[in-house]
Amino acid sequence: MEPFVVLARPALVDAASRLEGFAGALTLDNYYGPEATRLSEFPAVRTILLEPDPILVDHFAAVAGPRIVDYRIVLLRPGVDGAPMLQTPHYQFDGGLPAAPAAPVGKDAALALTSKVIGFLTDVEMSYLWDLESSAPGGYRLEIGSWCGKSASLLSSLCRAEGTKLFCVDQWVDRQGDLPWDFYNQFVATMPRPVQGRLMDVFLYQAALYGYLDTLIPLRTRSERVLPLLQTDFGFMFIDADHNYASVKRDALCAIGRLQRGGIVAFHDSNDYFPDVREFLEQEFVRRTDFEFVGQRDSMMAFRKLA
């Protein structure tokens, strides 16, 4: 394994220090005292083993700054026996992952791959999402609300073609809300056993299985915590997280300050099933003078930033 540094709680740092490639540990004052190790002390290291805890994720975003896109983020969590488990192809899910398929080339191939990933996008919405991202300015992409990764699989197809990255911000809270978990359970029952119990594991497993993990920067935290810390602007944003009015508004207002001029933001689930999303967009967002309405397909509504 290539050299890496660790940002995690002490027990996981200790476990990870026994892995080949360990170069050192980043530290936080509240874990290790005032003598914290700085990222600048590892100028040649480009792989970070990061425990997906919001405090640690936010800290990494702050200290990495605009260099965050230069790092390969490998997520680390304790296993059932306390040993570290790497949530990437390095982590062998019950004996290993099949070889990742070649990156899809073109819209039809990308849509065919995305259709295999669990999630809630209609065929019309998948096609529209591709068209929106294709027409947006170049640069990094942001997704707030990733769930199992269906939209991420589609957005990452263009990211790979353009050599850019997709930031995925989600709390990945297991079993929360009124989603159709029976449908989810049937789907994940086909996955290796270590994956089945945790939502973030499903997200990462599918990303590794279908070959788009290398384009992702997964940030397990809340948008209002991490977005002010990022020194990165985006050409395209997709918002599909918590669907209550306050949450949609918070995600939107936190995000659009980082959207490039001419950039596009798309919202999912503006429909009768999620009336708060529709109400926020139709009563507040459409009135903004710094955005113009682009269009709507099924429950996906898009806007372009004017200034």
N, C-alpha and C positions, 0 to 999 in steps of 0.2 A: 504494500500500500504506500502511496506517496506520502511525504511528510505532512503532518497536520498539527494544529493546535486545538485545544479543547476549551470550550466555554460551557461549564456545567456546574452542578453542585458538587461538593467535595467527594462524595462517595463515587459518583460517576467519573470524576477526574481521576480518582485513584484506579478505578477499573480500566479506564481508557489508556492510562499511562503504561499498561502492560501490553498494549497493542503495538505491532510493528509500525514504525513511522512516527511515533509520538515525539513531538519537538518541544512541547511545553504547554502551559495552561494560561489562558486569560483569567483574570480574577476580578471580583467585585468587592468593594469595601465591606458590604454587609455580610459577606461570606468569609473573607480572608483578612480583614483588617486594612489599614491604610496603605500597605505596600502592595498595590495592585500591579500585575504585569500588564504592559501596554501592547496593543496590536503592533505598534511601530517597532517593537523589539524582535519581530519575526518578518522582516521585509521580504524574504524569499519564499515564505509559505503562502500557498493559495488555497488550501483546504482547511475548513473550519468544522470541527465536530461540535455541533450546537445542540444543547438540550432545549426542546421546544417549550420552554417555560416563558410566559409573557415578559417577566422582568429581564430575563437573559436575552430574549429576542430584541427587546427594545434597547437594551444596552449595546448589543452588537450593532444594531442599526445606527446608533449614535456614534460609536467609536469608529466604525468603518466608513461612515460618510459616503461620499460619491464612489469610493472604492468598493462598495458592497457588491457591485456587479462583476468585479474581478475575482470574487471568491467562489469556490465550489462549496456549497453548504451541505454538510452531511449531518442528518438529524440523529441524535443519540438519545436513547431512553433506557431505563432499567428493564431487564427481562424478568421472567418469573422467578429466576434463581438469583437475581440481583446483578447478573453480568450485563455489560453494555450490549445493546443491540443496535446495529447500524441500519437505518431505514433507507437503504439504497440497494443497488445490486450487490454491494459488498455483504449485505445481510442476506444470507441464504434462506429464503422462505421455504422451510420444510424440504430442503434438498436442492434448492436453486431455482432460478427463474429461467424460462425459455429465452433464447436469444431474442433481443429486441428487434422488431421488424425495421426495415429501412424507412427513413422518413418519407411520409407521403408527399408526392409531387403534384401540385395542382389542387383545385377546389374539390373535384369529385373524389379523389383519393383521401383527402383530409376529412371530408364528410363521412366517407365509408368507415374510417377509423373511429371517428367520434361516435358513430352509431353503436359501437361496441361497448362504450363506456357508460356506466350507470349515471343517470341524471334526468333532468326534466327540461329538455329543449325539444320543441317540435322540429320537424324537418324544415319548415319554413323559417323558423328562428335560427336554426343552425346555418342555413344558407345566408340569411340576412346578417348574422354575426360575422361570417367570413367576409361578406361584401363591405361591411362597415370598417372592419379592421384593415382591409385591403386599401380602402380609400383614405385612411387616416395618415397623418404625417409619420415619417419614420421615427425610430427611437424606441424606448422601453414601453412595455405594456403593463397595466395594472388591473388586477381582478380583486374585488372585495366580495368575498363569499364564494368559496370554491367547492364546498361539500365533497363529493367523491371525484371531481375532476373532469366532468364532461365538457364544460366550456373551456377549461384549461387545455384539454387535449386539442381542441380546435384552434384556439388562440396561439398555442405553442407551435403549430404547424407553420404559420407565417413567421413566427419568431425565429425558428430554425432556418428558414429560407433567407431571412434578412440578417441573421447573425446577431440577434438581440435577445433580451430576456423578458420573461413574464413574472412579475411580482404577484404572489398569491397571498392575500391577507385573509385569514380566517381563524376563528377560535377552535374549530373542529371539536365542538362539544358533543359527546356521545349521547344519543337518544334524547335530544332536546326538541321540544316543539311537537307539532301535529303532522309531521311528514309521514307518508305511508311506509311505516317501518316493515310491514309484512313483505312488501315488494323488495325493500332493501335486504331483508333477511334471506329471501329466496336467492337473491343475486350473490350475496357474499358467501353463501353456503358452498358455492363452487370454488372458493378461494382457499389457499392453504390455511391451516388452523391458526397459526399465529396472527394472521391478518384479521380474522373475523370479528374480533371483539372491539376494535378501536377504529373510529371513523378516519382518523388521520392515517392509520395504517392502510386502509382501503385506498385513500387518495394516492399515497405514495406507491403502493403496490401496482395500481393501474398505470401510473406514470412510468414506472420501471418496465412493466410488462409490455407497454405499447411504445416505449422508446422516446418519451418526451421529458423525462426527468431532468436531463441536463440543461433544459431551457428554463427551469423553474427556480425562483427564489422564494421558498415557502416561509412565511412569517406568521407564526402562531400567536396572534395577539389581536388587539382591537385597532380599528382604523384610526381612532382619535389619539391613540397612544403612539403609534409608530409613524404615521404619515408626516407629522411635524418634524420628525427626526431625520427623514430621508432627504438627501440633497440630490434628488433625481427628478427630472421632469419626464412626462409621459406623453406619447402621441395618441394613445387610445386607452380608455378605461371602461371596464364592465362592472356594474354594481348589481349584486344579486345575493345580498346577505340577509340579515334580519329584516322582515317585511313590515314591521310596525312603523307608523308615521315618523316618530322621533328618531328611530334608528336609520331609516332611509335618508332622512334629512341630514343627520349627523354624518353619515358616510359620504353623502354627496358634497357637503360643504367642506369636509376635511380633504376631500380628494381634488376638487376642481381647481384649487390654487396651484396644484402641481401639473395641470393639464396645459400643454403647449397651445399657443395661439393657432387656430385651425384644427386643433385636436378634437376628437369625438369621444363623448361619454354615452354609453348605452345602459339602460336600465331594464331589468327583466321583471316579469310578473306584474305588469300594470294591467290588471284585469279585475273582474268581479270577485274572484277568489281571494285576492289580496287588495282590497279597496284602499288601504292606506298608501300603498305605492302609487296607485293611480291618482289618488287625491293630492298627494304631495306634488306629483309631476304636473297635473292639470291646474292646480290652484296656486302653486308657488313657482315651480321651476320654469314653466312656459312664459312667465312674466319677466324673467330676467332679460335685461337688455344686452348682456354680454354673451348670450347664447342664441343660436337660431335652431328651430326645430328642423330635424333632418327627415324623420319619417317614423312609421310604426309598422311592424309586421307581427301579427298575433299579439303576444303580450310584451314584445320588446319595443321600447321607445328610445330614440337616439337624438342627440343634440350636438351641435358644433360650436366650439368656442370662438367668439369673434374678436375678443380683446383680452 
